[in-house]
């Protein structure tokens, strides 16, 4: 069994991140600069209420129509991370790379570096290799510094990803996003925000 617990504030908010941060994140994932700017604009256009694209590109209703799609941008906040797959230009391969590092549950416009993965740290203009090495060193120094430690010191909203491989080699996955009341003891008074079960592990 592989269990991973992540603080949602270490991820990029699809609803609050600005275009430069999204642009830098997409470049950190390997997208060329021009395409990264275009996609960042398309994400902004999906959630904003106007019909104007930000500088550097974007995607409004005429662009979706020209691409043969029967819909346009939602013009409201993302309700789920999966909705990102409907944004013009987001391919399945790119979505798979973005999905673990974006969120709709963070209340911050910029991710918390303490909990961020390498591409997010790079997008923030930080030295990802140095910070991750420091993080690993600190975790190694704490004998009990795994999941429970994250719950105690984090924001209160976490994704828990569990992958299981059976005797026949088949894999299954469950993922839950939970939010706890501030100051509540571990394991009590947590609200389940999202639950996914039975997905094949990638």
Number of C-alpha atoms within 10 A of each C-alpha: 10 9 13 12 18 22 24 30 28 25 28 30 24 24 23 17 19 17 21 15 19 24 24 22 24 24 19 19 18 13 16 12 14 12 16 24 23 21 25 26 25 25 26 27 27 29 19 17 13 10 14 13 17 16 10 14 18 21 25 22 18 14 15 17 12 9 11 9 13 9 11 18 23 17 15 13 16 18 14 12 18 12 12 20 15 16 20 23 20 16 12 10 8 15 16 13 13 20 15 15 22 23 24 19 24 23 15 16 16 18 26 20 19 14 20 23 18 20 20 28 24 19 22 21 12 14 12 19 12 10 17 18 11 12 14 10 11 12 14 12 10 10 8 10 12 13 13 13 13 16 19 13 9 18 19 20 23 24 22 17 17 17 18 16 13 9 7 6 8 10 16 17 19 17 19 16 21 20 18 19 13 10 8 12 12 14 9 9 13 17 12 14 13 13 12 11 12 11 12 12 13 8
